[in-house]
């Protein structure tokens, strides 16, 4: 057995053992305010990009031309739009899977 008590094996009623992270005085780690804010921002950024992104590639080309002065063709704007949509959807899917994983382990630990 380890001399450190920071990672103990806790058994729940189902006979399965789970590793529980604890602080030096054997209390569960509390989620800090900064971590909660970061979790919110992780969801907010890709969601806001998807919400504010125009569905029409021509509208995206006009917005880019208006804000930057750079003119884009409709084809280039369509590719740029897809380059924005794919990472946003992928990051939201990752965040949803991570949230489901945490929830599953939290329910299993109780």
N, C-alpha and C positions, 0 to 999 in steps of 0.2 A: 504494500500500500504506500502511496505517496505521502511524504511529510506535509505537503501543501494541501490545504483544504479549499483551494479556489475552484476546483472542478471535482465535484463529488458525484457518485452514482446514486441516483435516487430511484427507488422502486415504487411503482404505483400499484394499485389494487389488482391490475390485470396480470401481474407477474412479469411484465416487461420492465426493463431498466432503461432509464434515460439519463443523460448527462445534464446536470443543472449547474449553470455558472453562478457562482456566488462571490460576494465580496469577502474581504479578509475577516470580517466579523460574522460571517455565515448568514448574511441576509441576501436575498435575491437582488440583482442589479436593477436599479431604477432607470427608466428611460429619461434622459435629460431633456430639457427644454429645447436645446439646440438640435438634438436628434429628431424631436418631433417636428420642428420647423423644417428640417431637411427632408423628412418623409413627405411633408405637405408639398414642398417645392418640387420634389421628384415627380409627383403626380401633376402638379400645376403646369409646368413648362410644356411637356408634350401635349397635354390637353388643350392648352391655350393656343399652341401653334396649329393644331388641327381645327380648333374652333374658328380661328381668325383667317385661316388659309382659304382663299377663294377657290370655288369648285371649277371655275372656268379658267383655262390657261391664258386666254386673252386678257382677262381681268388681272391675273397675276403679272403679266407683262406690262400692263398699264401701271399697276401699283409700283413695280420696280422702276419703271421709267419716271414716275412721278417723284418717288422718294430718293432715287440715286442719280437720275439723269442718264442712266444707261438703257439703251433700247434693246429689247430682246424680241426674237421672232416667237411666234406662237408655238412652234415645235420645241424650241429651247425652253420656253416657259413650261410646257407640258413635262419635259424631262426634269426640270428643276422642281416642279410640283411633286412629281413622284419621288425625287430624291429627298424631299421633306416629309412626305407622307409615310414612306416605308420605315425610316428610323423612329418616327413618333409612334406608329402602331406597334412596332417591335418593342419599344421601351415600355409602352403601356401594357402589352401582353406579359413582359417580364415582371413588371411591378405587380400585376394581378396574380401571376403564378407565385411570386414570392409572398404576397399577402395570404394566399390560400395555403401555402406551405406553413407559414407561421401559425395561422389559425388552426390548421390540422394538428400541429405539434402541441399547441397550447391546449386544445381540447383533449388530446391523448394524454397529456401530462396531468390532467385533473382527475 
